[in-house]
Amino acid sequence: MRDLAGGFGHLLAGQRWVFRNGRWLGFGLLPGLLALVLYAGALIGLGYGADDLTAWATPFADDWSAPWLGLLRGFLTALVFCLGLFVAVITFTAVTLLIGQPFYESLSEQVDRSVGGEAPESGLSLARELWISARDSIKVLVRVLLYGILLFALGFIPVVGQTVIPVIGFCVSGFFLTEELTAVALQRREVELKDRLALLRGRRAMVLGFGVPLVLAFLVPLVAVFLMPGAVAGATLMVRELRGEDAEQADGDGDGDGDGDPADGAARQGHPGHPGHPAHPAHPAPRQQSPYAGPYAAEPRYPAPHQNPYAQ
């Protein structure tokens, strides 16, 4: 539950960040508005053509009597539109990020600087970054379509298909939506897609706490446009926690040398071998010479006999 609440907290923190930095919010609306126009046209077209698509896919039901023909095709039409909406929610983020790649990358860098002092950079050209982003988005889309087809088929199961399957669908959408958003910060850190997926699976509850509320919000018209900049900012904050960068930054600030090396700092000062530990002071006092120095470090077991001063 803590991770679930933590993911939602990162989402809220990202929205607060962009509203405190209104300039980034204003510029962030432009890619989202353009993507919204494209997707609105696509969904309107799907809404008009879903009936014909369903009739083409079910020729075996042409001779069915009423009301069974209408019920079957009406149910399939609704499922087709829901599948299209499912894909639209997932791909909207990818397309918006692709359109606004330079802006969102700059926004993510600014978030890193505001909380950590440094912003990792990939060092790649814009064309190369766009290619990697498009390639990874296609790979994610293939995964989404496979899940979508599976969930579409499971939707025919009575009761379960109308209750459990939609919940699973929202969870799948939230996971992959979060992957697309965190890709902005992780790509700058040169993290490959398979490693990004493994990182997110390791904290699945946090990912769902971030992504599922965002998916639900994206179902409301125009909301996705206004939430996109804050979603990118919140995803960057979550990446820092997932990779432990905030803890490393705190350790680096505590070592006194200012280099931010996670191997140094307060975490190492607690180790007995570190110069800052009481058992190993930075400038130890000089060791006092033992009166029994010799082949033995401790007091000899048998003291030497008294020396006769008149011995020859």
Beta strands, then each sheet from edge to edge (+ up, - down):
end
